């Protein structure tokens, strides 16, 4: 014996309307899911493209102008820096 939460309608018109409402609801949920999945895939693809471009940017090798530096700087023996004296000791 089958048990239902509610009895199925006996009237054929109400059965038809119930079937139509159920079918339209399922169809609507299906298309809503497709739209949601499309938006989600678009966002994921955009983020993936962003991270891919960022990784390419971080892996690039900057082009240095070797003529502007001396021979010691090309070998890595010189550290070029500028500084400002903030506080002097009084002895």
C-alpha positions in Angstrom: 0.0 0.0 0.0 1.4 3.4 -1.0 1.3 6.3 1.4 1.2 9.9 0.2 1.7 13.1 2.1 -1.4 14.4 0.3 -3.9 12.6 -1.8 -3.6 13.0 -5.5 -6.5 15.0 -6.9 -9.3 13.0 -8.3 -10.6 15.7 -10.7 -8.9 15.3 -14.1 -8.6 19.1 -14.6 -6.8 19.6 -11.3 -4.5 16.7 -12.1 -3.7 18.3 -15.5 -3.1 21.7 -13.8 -0.9 20.0 -11.1 1.1 18.3 -13.8 1.6 21.5 -15.8 2.7 23.5 -12.7 5.1 20.7 -11.7 6.5 20.5 -15.3 6.9 24.3 -15.6 8.5 24.5 -12.1 11.0 21.8 -13.1 11.7 23.5 -16.4 12.2 26.9 -14.7 14.6 25.4 -12.1 16.5 23.7 -14.9 17.0 26.9 -16.8 17.8 28.8 -13.6 20.5 26.3 -12.9 21.9 26.7 -16.4 22.1 30.4 -16.0 23.7 30.1 -12.6 26.2 27.5 -14.0 27.0 29.8 -16.9 27.7 32.8 -14.6 29.8 30.6 -12.3 31.9 29.3 -15.2 32.4 32.8 -16.6 33.6 34.0 -13.2 35.9 31.0 -12.8 37.3 31.5 -16.4 37.9 35.2 -15.7 39.7 34.5 -12.4 41.8 31.8 -14.1 42.8 34.1 -16.9 43.7 36.8 -14.3 45.9 34.4 -12.4 47.5 33.1 -15.6 48.4 36.6 -16.8 49.7 37.4 -13.3 51.9 34.4 -13.3 53.3 35.3 -16.7 53.9 38.8 -15.5 55.8 37.5 -12.4 57.9 35.1 -14.4 59.0 37.6 -17.0 62.7 38.6 -17.0 63.2 42.3 -17.0 65.5 43.6 -19.8 68.4 45.5 -18.2 70.5 48.0 -20.1 74.1 46.6 -19.6 75.7 49.7 -21.1 74.4 52.0 -18.3 76.3 50.1 -15.6 80.0 49.6 -15.1 81.8 46.2 -15.3 81.7 45.7 -11.5 77.9 46.1 -11.5 77.5 43.5 -14.2 79.3 41.0 -12.0 77.1 41.7 -9.0 80.0 43.2 -6.8 78.5 46.6 -6.4 75.4 47.6 -4.4 74.1 51.0 -5.5 72.0 52.8 -2.9 71.0 56.2 -1.6 70.4 57.1 2.0 69.5 60.0 4.2 71.0 60.6 7.7 68.1 60.7 10.1 69.9 61.1 13.4 73.6 61.7 14.3 75.2 60.7 17.5 76.8 63.5 19.6 80.0 62.3 21.2 
